[in-house]
């Protein structure tokens, strides 16, 4: 099972405009956007409290290295 399929199983939706973008609405006004590029992943948030929660959850499911902020 590839990464995109795994994200679909944990309530992320694939963008219809760009298939390398996934998103998830966490609360009414909070969301996470994931952008894939080759073997990299960029996480975008509108609420920084989601950062640790999301990266911790991903670390349990995927082998990943945090390269810090861009």
C-alpha positions as CSV (number, residue, x, y, z in Angstrom):
1,X,0.0,0.0,0.0
2,X,1.5,3.3,-1.0
3,X,1.6,6.5,1.1
4,X,-1.3,8.2,-0.7
5,X,-3.5,5.1,-0.2
6,X,-2.6,5.0,3.5
7,X,-3.6,8.7,3.8
8,X,-7.0,7.9,2.3
9,X,-7.5,5.3,5.1
10,X,-6.9,8.0,7.8
11,X,-9.5,10.5,6.5
12,X,-7.4,12.5,4.1
13,X,-8.8,13.6,0.7
14,X,-7.0,13.8,-2.6
15,X,-7.3,17.1,-4.4
16,X,-9.1,16.8,-7.7
17,X,-7.0,19.7,-9.1
18,X,-3.6,18.3,-8.2
19,X,-3.2,14.6,-7.4
20,X,-0.1,15.3,-5.4
21,X,-2.0,17.3,-2.8
22,X,-4.1,15.8,0.1
23,X,-6.0,17.6,2.8
24,X,-7.9,17.0,6.0
25,X,-10.2,19.2,7.9
26,X,-9.4,18.6,11.6
27,X,-11.8,21.0,13.2
28,X,-14.3,23.6,11.8
29,X,-11.5,26.1,11.1
30,X,-8.4,23.9,11.2
31,X,-6.9,21.9,8.4
32,X,-3.8,20.1,7.2
33,X,-2.5,20.2,3.6
34,X,0.1,17.6,2.4
35,X,2.0,18.2,-0.8
36,X,4.0,15.4,-2.3
37,X,7.0,15.9,-4.6
38,X,9.0,12.9,-5.7
39,X,10.1,11.4,-2.3
40,X,9.4,14.6,-0.2
41,X,6.4,15.7,1.7
42,X,5.5,19.2,2.7
43,X,3.0,19.7,5.6
44,X,1.0,23.0,5.7
45,X,-1.2,24.0,8.6
46,X,-3.3,26.9,9.6
47,X,-3.1,26.0,13.3
48,X,0.4,25.2,14.7
49,X,-1.1,23.1,17.5
50,X,-1.7,20.4,14.8
51,X,2.0,20.2,13.9
52,X,3.2,17.9,16.7
53,X,0.0,15.8,16.6
54,X,0.3,15.2,12.9
55,X,4.0,14.5,12.7
56,X,3.7,12.1,15.7
57,X,0.9,10.2,14.0
58,X,2.8,10.1,10.7
59,X,6.0,8.9,12.4
60,X,4.1,5.9,13.7
61,X,2.8,5.0,10.3
62,X,5.6,6.0,7.9
63,X,9.4,6.0,8.0
64,X,10.2,9.7,7.8
65,X,12.8,12.3,8.7
66,X,11.8,15.8,9.7
67,X,14.0,18.3,7.8
68,X,12.4,21.2,9.8
69,X,10.7,24.4,8.5
70,X,11.0,25.6,5.0
